[in-house]
Amino acid sequence: MSVKQLAIAIDQLANSVFGGYADETLSARAYRTNSPLQKYINAIFFDRNHCRESYMAEIDRHQLPPAYRDGK
């Protein structure tokens, strides 16, 4: 498992602990719910569009393994 995958898994766990969807990151949830936390999350990543891009990645199913993304 890569470090990035582990970080995403921890992020998703934290999101679900705080009442979010199990397969959603805190960043995507912050954008989806228009949370004021977007500002802080974006600042952590030095990217003012981080939360929006995370949300769009969820919509486009980029977080899924290729076998699931492609419907195989």
N, C-alpha and C positions, 0 to 999 in steps of 0.2 A: 504494500500500500504506500502510495506517495504521501509526502508531508501535506500537500495541497488537499488530497482526498480526506486525510485525517482532520485537517482544519475545518473542512466543510462539514464533516460528520459531527464534530463538536459544536459547530455553529447551529446545525439543524437540531441537535439535542437541546441546546440552550433555548432555541426558539420554541420547541415543543414544551419544554418545562414551563415557559412563560405563556403558554396557552395558544401558541401558533400551530400551524400544520406541521406534521412530522417531517415532511420532505420539502421544507421551505427554509431558506436562510433568514436570519434576522434582517439582513439588508433588503431582501425582496419583500419581506413583510412590512418593513418600515415604509417602503414606497407604496405598496398596495393599500395600506391603511392611511397613507398621507400623514405619517407620524412625524412629530417635530424631531424625533431622534435621527431622521435622515441627515440633518445638518452635521451631527456629531459623527455618525458612521462615515459619511462622505469625507469628513476631515481626517479621520483615522487613516483612510486609504489615500489621502491627498488627491481625491478625484471627486469633483462636484457632481458627477453623474453615476457614481458607484451604485447607489441604491436602485436607480432606474435601470442601469445595465444588468444588475442582478435580477431584477423583476423580469426584464425582457428575456434573459437567459432561461428563467423558469417557464415563461410562456412558450418559448421556442424549444423547450425540453433539452437544453444543452447540458444539463446536469446528469442526464441519464446515460448509461452505457450505450454505445452504438447499436447493439442488438435490440434494445428497447426503443431507441429513437427512431430507428428505421422500420419498426414494426415486424421484425423477423422473428 
